Structure formats: C-alpha cells, structure tokens
C-alpha cells in the first residue's frame, strides 16, 4: 500500500510510536506475514535503522516469549523479513536470543531452523560471528552445528575464530556430547584447514 512509504520518512522514535499505535508487536501472525511481504515490495528499501526498529517491534518479544515451536505464519514472516533485512534482524533479535539466560530451547530451535532453511550465506556467516562473540554453551552448540550443516565456505578469519573458540571452550564442555559432535564435524568438513 502507498501508505507504507511513510516508513521511509520516519525518525526511529516516530517509527517506534507508529508501531506502538498500530500494535504491530501484538498483531495476529497472519497479518504480520502480510505486513512483512509488503515491506519486501517497498521501494526504496528501509534504512538499516528503520529496519532495526521494525525487527525489534515485530519480532523480539514474540521470539523471546516462545514456549512452543513457532507457527508457520511466524516462520514465514521471519523468513520474509530476513530475506531483505537480515543484518538488523541478526543484530537485534538473534543477538538478544544469544544473550538470553537459561536454556531457551524454543529460541535455539528457531535460530537453527532459520539457519537451515531461510537465511542467505552472508547472514549465516554474520550469525556465526555473533555466536562466537559469546562463551559457547550447550544452548549455542546446536546453532553452530546448524551453521556447519549448511557446508558454507567460511572466511579464513571466521574459521580461525571458530577453531580458537572450540579449543578455549574444551575444558568447560569436555563432557558434552553436542560439543564432541561439533568438533568431529569441524574435523571432517575442514580437515585440510585444521
């Protein structure tokens, strides 16, 4: 709709107010999907700052409060948004999931599903770099495993960081079966580099 062009003319504060007024953070998920599809058709593209505000307003609370697998509408909305605005999504939503204390099983599964099925290679590399910025835990090991499952070619500096992180975390994760699987995957897939 032509009214959406207002999104390109809003300051971050105005955009937050507009999202609040429209109750986008709590709108039904089938409408969220429609809104995200409209965003894809918007020209010119949203600025990074505007997309970051929308990522926070549209998805952050929904993702952090998941207690069961996400609906297909929510997954489709996430995939749609990430296809164009993956950097702000990773910097806002994924970063919050990685910092979230506790197990966060549904959030971890969601990130793994996005990695396996939706995200472009650039986004997968950005996500891996974010994971490696925080201490590895049982919660994050499946995410790294999902990234490796994509069999993407990793830039040398990112690969070095992955190996260094795995080495540093070895004592803390020595009894973890997931850690052992991850190390075996790295040794198998990147044998020549290791």
Backbone as CSV, one residue per row, in Angstrom:
resi,resn,N_x,N_y,N_z,CA_x,CA_y,CA_z,C_x,C_y,C_z
1,UNK,0.826,-1.209,0.000,0.000,0.000,0.000,0.862,1.261,0.000
2,UNK,0.417,2.303,-0.708,1.223,3.529,-0.774,1.473,4.149,0.599
3,UNK,0.597,3.893,1.557,0.772,4.463,2.901,2.073,3.995,3.554
4,UNK,2.583,2.844,3.133,3.800,2.320,3.755,5.028,3.164,3.460
5,UNK,4.945,4.037,2.464,6.093,4.886,2.161,6.421,5.827,3.320
6,UNK,5.475,5.984,4.239,5.751,6.812,5.426,6.889,6.208,6.246
7,UNK,7.083,4.896,6.148,8.144,4.242,6.915,9.522,4.772,6.543
8,UNK,9.673,5.219,5.306,10.954,5.767,4.866,11.182,7.196,5.350
9,UNK,10.131,7.827,5.837,10.239,9.234,6.239,10.178,9.436,7.743
10,UNK,10.131,8.348,8.497,10.016,8.440,9.960,11.400,8.409,10.607
11,UNK,11.546,9.163,11.682,12.731,9.007,12.529,12.536,7.722,13.339
12,UNK,13.598,7.181,13.947,13.429,5.968,14.760,12.360,6.118,15.847
13,UNK,12.340,7.264,16.507,11.338,7.486,17.548,9.924,7.509,16.995
14,UNK,9.757,8.166,15.851,8.443,8.198,15.219,8.007,6.804,14.784
15,UNK,8.965,6.038,14.273,8.645,4.687,13.819,8.224,3.806,14.990
16,UNK,8.910,3.943,16.127,8.510,3.198,17.324,7.094,3.585,17.734
17,UNK,6.811,4.885,17.705,5.468,5.354,18.049,4.415,4.822,17.094
18,UNK,4.740,4.798,15.823,3.808,4.281,14.820,3.548,2.789,15.034
19,UNK,4.612,2.039,15.305,4.453,0.607,15.572,3.594,0.375,16.802
20,UNK,3.808,1.186,17.819,3.019,1.080,19.039,1.551,1.416,18.764
21,UNK,1.323,2.487,18.012,-0.039,2.906,17.677,-0.770,1.817,16.881
22,UNK,-0.053,1.196,15.945,-0.648,0.143,15.113,-0.661,-1.221,15.807
23,UNK,-0.045,-1.294,16.990,0.036,-2.520,17.787,0.655,-3.672,16.987
24,UNK,1.736,-3.346,16.271,2.374,-4.354,15.427,3.013,-5.472,16.239
25,UNK,3.455,-5.174,17.454,4.117,-6.207,18.257,3.149,-7.294,18.711
26,UNK,1.858,-6.993,18.666,0.868,-7.982,19.115,-0.149,-8.335,18.030
27,UNK,0.076,-7.890,16.814,-0.895,-8.189,15.757,-0.903,-9.689,15.461
28,UNK,-2.018,-10.222,14.968,-2.068,-11.649,14.632,-0.979,-12.007,13.614
29,UNK,-0.481,-13.219,13.715,0.679,-13.598,12.917,0.401,-13.650,11.417
30,UNK,-0.831,-13.950,11.018,-1.116,-13.947,9.579,-1.062,-12.525,9.016
31,UNK,-1.400,-11.532,9.847,-1.279,-10.131,9.416,0.181,-9.681,9.440
32,UNK,0.939,-10.196,10.390,2.379,-9.918,10.440,3.057,-10.397,9.159
33,UNK,2.676,-11.581,8.702,3.231,-12.122,7.459,2.886,-11.212,6.283
34,UNK,1.651,-10.765,6.211,1.240,-9.867,5.120,2.041,-8.567,5.167
35,UNK,2.219,-8.008,6.371,2.977,-6.766,6.530,4.423,-6.957,6.065
36,UNK,5.038,-8.083,6.437,6.430,-8.343,6.031,6.550,-8.494,4.521
37,UNK,5.559,-9.070,3.902,5.580,-9.183,2.434,5.441,-7.812,1.788
38,UNK,4.652,-6.958,2.385,4.547,-5.581,1.876,5.898,-4.873,1.985
39,UNK,6.607,-5.132,3.101,7.914,-4.493,3.287,8.886,-4.866,2.175
40,UNK,8.783,-6.095,1.684,9.681,-6.534,0.607,9.470,-5.726,-0.671
41,UNK,8.228,-5.299,-0.890,7.919,-4.559,-2.116,8.204,-3.068,-1.976
42,UNK,8.508,-2.627,-0.769,8.732,-1.202,-0.521,9.967,-0.714,-1.270
43,UNK,9.820,0.410,-1.926,10.958,0.992,-2.654,10.973,2.489,-2.403
44,UNK,12.092,3.064,-2.006,13.376,2.404,-1.754,13.327,1.549,-0.491
45,UNK,14.361,0.711,-0.327,14.438,-0.146,0.859,14.507,0.709,2.117
46,UNK,14.094,0.111,3.221,14.202,0.789,4.517,15.674,0.995,4.869
47,UNK,15.953,2.036,5.625,17.310,2.227,6.135,17.592,1.149,7.180
48,UNK,18.869,0.953,7.485,19.259,-0.030,8.498,18.562,0.277,9.829
49,UNK,18.565,1.560,10.213,17.975,1.961,11.496,16.479,1.664,11.535
50,UNK,15.787,1.987,10.461,14.337,1.724,10.414,14.059,0.227,10.453
51,UNK,14.849,-0.546,9.711,14.666,-1.998,9.715,14.959,-2.578,11.098
52,UNK,15.943,-2.010,11.800,16.259,-2.473,13.154,15.097,-2.201,14.108
53,UNK,14.500,-1.022,13.991,13.332,-0.694,14.823,12.207,-1.676,14.533
54,UNK,11.957,-1.948,13.258,10.890,-2.880,12.903,11.200,-4.296,13.381
55,UNK,12.461,-4.732,13.267,12.829,-6.065,13.757,12.513,-6.188,15.241
56,UNK,12.859,-5.145,15.980,12.588,-5.164,17.416,11.090,-5.161,17.699
57,UNK,10.370,-4.277,17.027,8.934,-4.131,17.286,8.123,-5.343,16.820
58,UNK,8.511,-5.912,15.690,7.730,-7.007,15.113,8.051,-8.369,15.727
59,UNK,9.330,-8.597,16.056,9.746,-9.969,16.362,10.342,-10.209,17.735
60,UNK,10.999,-9.233,18.330,11.786,-9.503,19.531,10.958,-10.146,20.637
61,UNK,9.855,-9.517,21.003,9.037,-10.046,22.097,8.436,-11.406,21.734
62,UNK,8.013,-11.547,20.478,7.427,-12.827,20.043,8.439,-13.963,20.174
63,UNK,9.663,-13.703,19.714,10.691,-14.747,19.731,11.118,-15.043,21.167
64,UNK,11.318,-14.019,21.979,11.780,-14.243,23.350,10.737,-14.959,24.204
65,UNK,9.471,-14.832,23.851,8.424,-15.440,24.683,7.974,-16.811,24.166
66,UNK,8.645,-17.347,23.157,8.246,-18.657,22.626,8.385,-19.739,23.689
67,UNK,7.336,-20.534,23.852,7.387,-21.689,24.747,7.066,-22.968,23.987
68,UNK,6.722,-22.824,22.709,6.467,-23.958,21.824,6.942,-23.581,20.433
69,UNK,7.054,-24.532,19.526,7.555,-24.183,18.194,6.733,-23.061,17.555
70,UNK,7.395,-22.189,16.789,6.691,-21.075,16.162,5.702,-21.566,15.114
71,UNK,4.656,-20.788,14.912,3.663,-21.131,13.894,4.276,-20.982,12.507
72,UNK,3.632,-21.561,11.529,4.133,-21.423,10.159,4.034,-19.988,9.683
73,UNK,3.035,-19.233,10.172,2.916,-17.823,9.809,4.096,-17.017,10.347
74,UNK,4.481,-17.292,11.598,5.612,-16.566,12.178,6.897,-16.927,11.449
75,UNK,7.099,-18.202,11.151,8.315,-18.604,10.426,8.361,-17.962,9.044
76,UNK,7.214,-17.917,8.371,7.168,-17.301,7.040,7.442,-15.805,7.129
77,UNK,6.916,-15.148,8.165,7.168,-13.715,8.355,8.654,-13.466,8.632
78,UNK,9.261,-14.291,9.480,10.692,-14.169,9.773,11.527,-14.365,8.509
79,UNK,11.192,-15.400,7.744,11.934,-15.680,6.508,11.791,-14.527,5.526
80,UNK,10.596,-13.987,5.435,10.346,-12.874,4.526,11.163,-11.647,4.938
81,UNK,11.119,-11.297,6.207,11.845,-10.130,6.707,13.347,-10.324,6.528
82,UNK,13.834,-11.528,6.861,15.277,-11.806,6.792,15.794,-11.832,5.355
83,UNK,14.926,-12.088,4.395,15.399,-12.155,3.014,15.927,-10.806,2.535
84,UNK,15.470,-9.726,3.157,15.924,-8.400,2.752,16.669,-7.658,3.857
85,UNK,16.299,-7.913,5.104,16.836,-7.132,6.226,17.480,-8.047,7.271
86,UNK,18.355,-8.946,6.813,18.927,-9.917,7.740,19.898,-9.277,8.736
87,UNK,20.622,-8.225,8.325,21.591,-7.636,9.259,20.913,-7.041,10.490
88,UNK,19.915,-6.167,10.320,19.259,-5.660,11.531,18.572,-6.762,12.335
89,UNK,18.020,-7.766,11.646,17.373,-8.859,12.362,18.388,-9.592,13.237
90,UNK,19.554,-9.916,12.662,20.583,-10.619,13.440,21.108,-9.756,14.581
91,UNK,21.322,-8.485,14.309,21.884,-7.587,15.334,20.903,-7.344,16.485
92,UNK,19.606,-7.379,16.207,18.613,-7.093,17.250,18.052,-8.379,17.852
93,UNK,17.426,-9.208,17.042,16.687,-10.367,17.560,17.624,-11.524,17.904
94,UNK,18.475,-11.917,16.964,19.355,-13.056,17.235,20.314,-12.729,18.378
95,UNK,20.843,-11.518,18.394,21.756,-11.131,19.480,21.058,-11.237,20.832
96,UNK,19.795,-10.836,20.903,19.050,-10.940,22.163,18.836,-12.396,22.563
97,UNK,18.567,-13.261,21.596,18.399,-14.689,21.883,19.697,-15.278,22.413
98,UNK,20.825,-14.895,21.820,22.121,-15.427,22.260,22.456,-14.983,23.672
99,UNK,22.045,-13.775,24.039,22.342,-13.253,25.384,21.327,-13.702,26.420
100,UNK,20.203,-14.237,25.976,19.131,-14.612,26.887,19.600,-15.715,27.827
101,UNK,19.451,-15.519,29.141,19.901,-16.548,30.077,19.012,-17.790,30.003
102,UNK,19.521,-18.885,30.514,18.731,-20.108,30.560,18.856,-20.908,29.282
103,UNK,18.058,-21.935,29.212,18.142,-22.856,28.091,17.623,-22.244,26.800
104,UNK,16.430,-21.634,26.838,15.880,-21.037,25.628,15.749,-22.032,24.497
105,UNK,15.198,-23.216,24.803,15.163,-24.298,23.825,14.411,-23.908,22.558
106,UNK,13.249,-23.295,22.700,12.455,-22.939,21.516,13.147,-21.855,20.693
107,UNK,13.794,-20.911,21.368,14.512,-19.853,20.658,15.693,-20.445,19.880
108,UNK,16.408,-21.377,20.509,17.536,-22.023,19.842,17.052,-22.806,18.631
109,UNK,15.958,-23.550,18.788,15.398,-24.305,17.661,14.998,-23.366,16.528
110,UNK,14.423,-22.229,16.883,14.014,-21.256,15.872,15.223,-20.751,15.084
111,UNK,16.295,-20.393,15.795,17.504,-19.905,15.114,18.075,-21.011,14.231
112,UNK,18.087,-22.239,14.719,18.590,-23.363,13.913,17.749,-23.547,12.656
113,UNK,16.449,-23.451,12.811,15.557,-23.604,11.650,15.776,-22.489,10.635
114,UNK,15.962,-21.273,11.112,16.257,-20.171,10.198,17.560,-20.426,9.447
115,UNK,18.580,-20.892,10.172,19.878,-21.182,9.544,19.716,-22.266,8.486
116,UNK,19.006,-23.322,8.826,18.894,-24.473,7.931,18.038,-24.198,6.705
117,UNK,17.011,-23.344,6.850,16.023,-23.249,5.781,15.849,-21.881,5.151
118,UNK,16.239,-20.812,5.830,15.822,-19.494,5.352,16.955,-18.536,5.007
119,UNK,17.993,-18.527,5.811,18.960,-17.441,5.728,19.942,-17.604,4.577
120,UNK,20.303,-16.469,4.009,21.296,-16.429,2.938,22.698,-16.649,3.537
121,UNK,23.667,-17.072,2.712,25.020,-17.337,3.240,25.642,-16.177,4.020
122,UNK,25.459,-14.939,3.559,26.021,-13.787,4.289,25.450,-13.698,5.692
123,UNK,24.162,-13.951,5.796,23.501,-13.890,7.101,23.988,-15.017,8.001
124,UNK,24.197,-16.199,7.427,24.687,-17.340,8.215,26.063,-17.021,8.788
125,UNK,26.924,-16.405,7.981,28.263,-16.050,8.473,28.171,-14.982,9.571
126,UNK,27.281,-14.002,9.404,27.087,-12.974,10.430,26.599,-13.615,11.726
127,UNK,25.662,-14.534,11.609,25.120,-15.203,12.783,26.206,-16.000,13.505
128,UNK,27.048,-16.712,12.737,28.130,-17.480,13.366,29.099,-16.555,14.089
129,UNK,29.418,-15.421,13.486,30.329,-14.486,14.154,29.713,-13.977,15.457
130,UNK,28.394,-13.794,15.481,27.725,-13.359,16.718,27.782,-14.458,17.780
131,UNK,27.576,-15.695,17.361,27.617,-16.809,18.311,29.005,-16.905,18.943
132,UNK,30.036,-16.693,18.130,31.403,-16.842,18.626,31.852,-15.668,19.501
133,UNK,31.048,-14.609,19.563,31.360,-13.472,20.434,31.003,-13.742,21.886
134,UNK,30.138,-14.717,22.127,29.725,-15.045,23.494,30.289,-16.420,23.857
135,UNK,30.485,-16.709,25.143,31.001,-18.036,25.521,30.048,-19.137,25.043
136,UNK,30.616,-20.166,24.436,29.784,-21.274,23.959,29.146,-21.980,25.141
137,UNK,27.921,-22.413,24.943,27.195,-23.161,25.962,26.433,-24.268,25.251
138,UNK,25.869,-25.163,26.028,25.047,-26.230,25.437,23.952,-25.651,24.556
139,UNK,23.411,-24.514,24.978,22.336,-23.866,24.224,22.788,-23.456,22.829
140,UNK,24.044,-23.035,22.674,24.518,-22.496,21.400,25.141,-23.548,20.485
141,UNK,25.515,-24.685,21.018,26.169,-25.708,20.203,25.304,-26.156,19.008
142,UNK,23.988,-26.357,19.189,23.170,-26.734,18.023,23.146,-25.658,16.930
143,UNK,23.276,-24.396,17.316,23.285,-23.319,16.324,24.550,-23.425,15.469
144,UNK,25.693,-23.632,16.118,26.947,-23.781,15.377,26.867,-25.027,14.493
145,UNK,26.285,-26.101,15.016,26.121,-27.335,14.244,25.253,-27.077,13.007
146,UNK,24.197,-26.289,13.161,23.322,-25.965,12.028,24.082,-25.153,10.978
147,UNK,24.922,-24.228,11.440,25.725,-23.429,10.503,26.666,-24.342,9.722
148,UNK,27.334,-25.265,10.417,28.249,-26.189,9.737,27.489,-27.108,8.785
149,UNK,26.253,-27.443,9.160,25.425,-28.290,8.303,25.129,-27.663,6.950
150,UNK,25.195,-26.352,6.888,24.988,-25.656,5.605,26.158,-25.862,4.648
151,UNK,27.300,-26.274,5.187,28.524,-26.515,4.417,28.932,-25.296,3.583
152,UNK,28.780,-24.126,4.204,29.214,-22.889,3.559,30.732,-22.763,3.694
153,UNK,31.336,-22.115,2.740,32.768,-21.807,2.849,32.891,-20.631,3.813
154,UNK,33.633,-20.830,4.876,33.803,-19.782,5.878,35.042,-18.953,5.549
155,UNK,34.958,-17.631,5.714,36.167,-16.817,5.546,37.229,-17.288,6.548
156,UNK,38.476,-17.152,6.165,39.571,-17.674,6.980,39.539,-17.148,8.412
157,UNK,39.299,-15.835,8.578,39.302,-15.279,9.937,38.155,-15.835,10.778
158,UNK,37.001,-16.106,10.147,35.872,-16.676,10.883,36.149,-18.135,11.239
159,UNK,36.757,-18.870,10.330,37.122,-20.253,10.608,38.139,-20.319,11.744
160,UNK,39.151,-19.448,11.699,40.155,-19.407,12.770,39.502,-19.116,14.118
161,UNK,38.543,-18.182,14.126,37.837,-17.847,15.360,37.029,-19.045,15.864
162,UNK,36.415,-19.781,14.947,35.657,-20.975,15.330,36.576,-22.001,15.991
163,UNK,37.703,-22.293,15.367,38.634,-23.284,15.923,39.179,-22.812,17.271
164,UNK,39.553,-21.543,17.356,40.070,-20.996,18.606,39.023,-21.083,19.718
165,UNK,37.787,-20.756,19.381,36.699,-20.819,20.370,36.484,-22.258,20.835
166,UNK,36.483,-23.196,19.896,36.305,-24.602,20.274,37.437,-25.071,21.188
167,UNK,38.652,-24.631,20.906,39.794,-25.005,21.757,39.663,-24.401,23.155
168,UNK,39.303,-23.134,23.208,39.189,-22.454,24.515,38.068,-23.049,25.364
169,UNK,36.988,-23.477,24.720,35.826,-23.968,25.467,35.925,-25.459,25.790
170,UNK,36.975,-26.123,25.314,37.110,-27.574,25.514,37.006,-27.987,26.986
171,UNK,37.715,-27.319,27.915,37.597,-27.768,29.312,36.174,-27.651,29.867
172,UNK,35.490,-26.581,29.519,34.143,-26.370,30.054,33.121,-27.335,29.455
173,UNK,33.380,-27.777,28.223,32.404,-28.627,27.527,32.927,-30.052,27.317
174,UNK,33.888,-30.456,28.126,34.558,-31.748,27.932,33.599,-32.937,28.002
175,UNK,32.521,-32.820,28.757,31.593,-33.950,28.901,30.370,-33.831,27.986
176,UNK,30.360,-32.853,27.118,29.194,-32.603,26.270,29.243,-33.436,24.994
177,UNK,28.188,-34.199,24.761,28.077,-34.980,23.534,27.931,-34.043,22.323
178,UNK,27.166,-32.954,22.483,26.995,-31.988,21.387,28.332,-31.344,21.002
179,UNK,29.165,-31.067,22.000,30.482,-30.490,21.724,31.335,-31.484,20.935
180,UNK,31.299,-32.750,21.344,32.070,-33.786,20.641,31.614,-33.896,19.183
181,UNK,30.296,-33.867,18.969,29.765,-33.921,17.594,30.238,-32.728,16.782
182,UNK,30.257,-31.572,17.411,30.669,-30.348,16.724,32.147,-30.414,16.333
183,UNK,32.977,-30.855,17.242,34.406,-30.987,16.950,34.621,-31.990,15.815
184,UNK,33.891,-33.101,15.850,34.016,-34.105,14.776,33.572,-33.519,13.440
185,UNK,32.517,-32.722,13.457,32.035,-32.096,12.216,33.095,-31.155,11.644
186,UNK,33.710,-30.365,12.508,34.756,-29.442,12.052,35.942,-30.226,11.488
187,UNK,36.358,-31.275,12.190,37.498,-32.071,11.721,37.188,-32.784,10.408
188,UNK,35.951,-33.177,10.217,35.571,-33.864,8.984,35.439,-32.903,7.816
189,UNK,34.726,-31.797,8.042,34.425,-30.879,6.951,35.611,-30.014,6.554
190,UNK,36.434,-29.658,7.533,37.536,-28.709,7.263,38.888,-29.348,7.549
191,UNK,39.015,-30.623,7.182,40.204,-31.392,7.506,41.498,-30.702,7.036
192,UNK,41.486,-30.206,5.819,42.714,-29.624,5.279,43.090,-28.327,6.025
193,UNK,42.107,-27.519,6.378,42.417,-26.273,7.099,42.873,-26.539,8.528
194,UNK,42.228,-27.509,9.185,42.622,-27.815,10.561,44.063,-28.288,10.587
